[in-house]
């Protein structure tokens, strides 16, 4: 078994923050022991998908799902504890009625 560091990037997560709905993205790192890179990615995804604290707050409609992808995956010399979620606000969808500056 090898040790891997898997950096994940989540986008389009509609969550309630600061009293209002916000479209957020996040980055998080998971450290796993796996047979190969495919297994490492699967384990990292599973760790995030099993996090009830995140998914219980999700407000997305079925037609507007969140997206989770591997941003970086590398062999690691040792295992470390999971990092926390680093959330950021995503730009809202452009409003076609809004005037654009030229």
Contact map, one row per residue, 1 for C-alpha under 8 A:
111000000000000000000000000000001111000000000000000000000000000000000000000000000000000000000000000000
111100000000000000000000000000001111000000000000000000000000000000000000001000000000000000000000000000
111110000000000000000000000000111100000000000000000000000000000000000000001111100000000000000000000000
011111000000000000000000000000111100100100000000000000000000000000000000111100100000000000000000000000
001111100000000000000000000011110000000000000000000000000000000000000001111100100000000000000000000000
000111110000000000000000000011110000000110010000000000000000000000000111110000000000000000000000000000
000011111000000000000000001111000000000000000000000000000000000000000111100000000000000000000000000000
000001111100000000000000001111000000000000011000000000000000000000011111000000000000000000000000000000
000000111110000000000000111100000000000000000000000000000000000000011110000000000000000000000000000000
000000011111100000000000111000000000000000000000000000000000000001111000000000000000000000000000000000
000000001111100000000001110000000000000000000000000000000000000001110000000000000000000001000000000000
000000000111110000000011100000000000000000000000000000000000000111100000000000000000000001000000000000
000000000111111000000011100000000000000000000000000000000111000011100000000000000000000000000000000000
000000000001111100001111000000000000000000000000000000000111000001000000000000000000000000000000000000
000000000000111110001111000000000000000000000000000000001111000000000000000000000000000000000000000000
000000000000011111111100000000000000000000000000000000001010000000000000000000000000000000000000000000
000000000000001111111100000000000000000000000000000000000000000000000000000000000000000000000000000000
000000000000000111110000000000000000000000000000000000000000000000000000000000000000000000000000000000
000000000000000111111000000000000000000000000000000000000000000000000000000000000000000000000000000000
000000000000000111111100000000000000000000000000000000000000000000000000000000000000000000000000000000
000000000000011110111110000000000000000000000000000000000000000000000000000000000000000000000000000000
000000000000011110011111000000000000000000000000000000000000000000000000000000000000000010000000000000
000000000001111000001111100000000000000000000000000000000000000000000000000000000000000011110000000000
000000000011111000000111110000000000000000000000000000000000000000000000000000000000001111000000000000
000000001111100000000011111000000000000000000000000000000000000000000000000000000000001111000000000000
000000001110000000000001111100000000000000000000000000000000000000000000000000000000111100000000000000
000000111100000000000000111110000000000000000000000000000000000000000000000000000000111000000000000000
000000111000000000000000011111000000000000000000000000000000000000000000000000000111110000000000000000
000011110000000000000000001111100000000000000000000000000000000000000000000000000111000000000000000000
000011110000000000000000000111110000000000010010000000000000000000000000000000001110000000000000000000
001111000000000000000000000011111000000000010000000000000000000000000000000000111100000000000000000000
001111000000000000000000000001111100000100110000000000000000000000000000000000100000000000000000000000
111100000000000000000000000000111110000100000000000000000000000000000000000000100000000000000000000000
111100000000000000000000000000011111101100100000000000000000000000000000000000000000000000000000000000
110000000000000000000000000000001111101100000000000000000000000000000000000000000000000000000000000000
110000000000000000000000000000000111111100000000000000000000000000000000000000000000000000000000000000
000100000000000000000000000000000111111110000000000000000000000000000000100000000000000000000000000000
000000000000000000000000000000000001111111000000000000000000000000000000000000000000000000000000000000
000000000000000000000000000000000111111111100000000000000000000000000000000000000000000000000000000000
000101000000000000000000000000011111111111110000000000000000000000000000000000000000000000000000000000
000001000000000000000000000000000000111111111000000000000000000000000100100000000000000000000000000000
000000000000000000000000000000000000011111111100000000000000000000000000000000000000000000000000000000
000000000000000000000000000000010100001111111110000000000000000000000000000000000000000000000000000000
000001010000000000000000000001110000000111111111000000000000000000000000000000000000000000000000000000
000000010000000000000000000000000000000011111111100000000000000000010000000000000000000000000000000000
000000000000000000000000000000000000000001111111110000000000000000000000000000000000000000000000000000
000000000000000000000000000001000000000000111111111000000000000000000000000000000000000000000000000000
000000000000000000000000000000000000000000011111111000000000000000000000000000000000000000000000000000
000000000000000000000000000000000000000000001111111100100000000000000000000000000000000000000000000000
000000000000000000000000000000000000000000000111111100000000000000000000000000000000000000000000000000
000000000000000000000000000000000000000000000011111111100000000000000000000000000000000000000000000000
000000000000000000000000000000000000000000000000111111110000000000000000000000000000000000000000000000
000000000000000000000000000000000000000000000000001111111000000000000000000000000000000000000000000000
000000000000000000000000000000000000000000000000001111111100000000000000000000000000000000000000000000
000000000000000000000000000000000000000000000000101111111100000000000000000000000000000000000000000000
000000000000000000000000000000000000000000000000000111111100000000000000000000000000000000000000000000
000000000000001100000000000000000000000000000000000011111110000000000000000000000000000000000000000000
000000000000111000000000000000000000000000000000000001111111000000000000000000000000000000000000000000
000000000000111100000000000000000000000000000000000000001111100000000000000000000000000000000000000000
000000000000111000000000000000000000000000000000000000000111110111000000000000000000000000000000000000
000000000000000000000000000000000000000000000000000000000011111110000000000000000000000000000000000000
000000000000000000000000000000000000000000000000000000000001111110000000000000000000000000000000000000
000000000000000000000000000000000000000000000000000000000000111110000000000000000000000000000000000000
000000000001000000000000000000000000000000000000000000000001111111000000000000000000000000000000000000
000000000001100000000000000000000000000000000000000000000001111111100000000000000000000000000000000000
000000000111110000000000000000000000000000000000000000000001000111110000000000000000000000000000000000
000000000111100000000000000000000000000000000000000000000000000011111000000000000000000000000000000000
000000011110000000000000000000000000000000001000000000000000000001111100000000000000000000000000000000
000000011100000000000000000000000000000000000000000000000000000000111110000000000000000000000000000000
000001111000000000000000000000000000000010000000000000000000000000011111100000000000000000000000000000
000001111000000000000000000000000000000000000000000000000000000000001111100000000000000000000000000000
000011110000000000000000000000000000000000000000000000000000000000000111110000000000000000000000000000
000111100000000000000000000000000000100010000000000000000000000000000111111000000000000000000000000000
000111000000000000000000000000000000000000000000000000000000000000000001111100000000000000000000000000
011110000000000000000000000000000000000000000000000000000000000000000000111110000000000000000000000000
001110000000000000000000000000000000000000000000000000000000000000000000011111100000000000000000000000
001000000000000000000000000000000000000000000000000000000000000000000000001111100000000000000000000000
001000000000000000000000000000000000000000000000000000000000000000000000000111110000000000000000000000
001110000000000000000000000000111000000000000000000000000000000000000000000111111000000000000000000000
000000000000000000000000000000100000000000000000000000000000000000000000000001111100000000000000000000
000000000000000000000000000001100000000000000000000000000000000000000000000000111110000000000000000000
000000000000000000000000000111100000000000000000000000000000000000000000000000011111000000000000000000
000000000000000000000000000111000000000000000000000000000000000000000000000000001111100000000000000000
000000000000000000000000000110000000000000000000000000000000000000000000000000000111110000000000000000
000000000000000000000000011100000000000000000000000000000000000000000000000000000011111000000000000000
000000000000000000000000011100000000000000000000000000000000000000000000000000000001111100000000000000
000000000000000000000001111000000000000000000000000000000000000000000000000000000000111110000000000000
000000000000000000000001110000000000000000000000000000000000000000000000000000000000011111000000000000
000000000000000000000111100000000000000000000000000000000000000000000000000000000000001111100000000000
000000000011000000000011100000000000000000000000000000000000000000000000000000000000000111110000000000
000000000000000000000010000000000000000000000000000000000000000000000000000000000000000011111000000000
000000000000000000000010000000000000000000000000000000000000000000000000000000000000000001111100000000
000000000000000000000000000000000000000000000000000000000000000000000000000000000000000000111110000000
000000000000000000000000000000000000000000000000000000000000000000000000000000000000000000011111010000
000000000000000000000000000000000000000000000000000000000000000000000000000000000000000000001111110000
000000000000000000000000000000000000000000000000000000000000000000000000000000000000000000000111111000
000000000000000000000000000000000000000000000000000000000000000000000000000000000000000000000011111000
000000000000000000000000000000000000000000000000000000000000000000000000000000000000000000000111111100
000000000000000000000000000000000000000000000000000000000000000000000000000000000000000000000001111110
000000000000000000000000000000000000000000000000000000000000000000000000000000000000000000000000011111
000000000000000000000000000000000000000000000000000000000000000000000000000000000000000000000000001111
000000000000000000000000000000000000000000000000000000000000000000000000000000000000000000000000000111
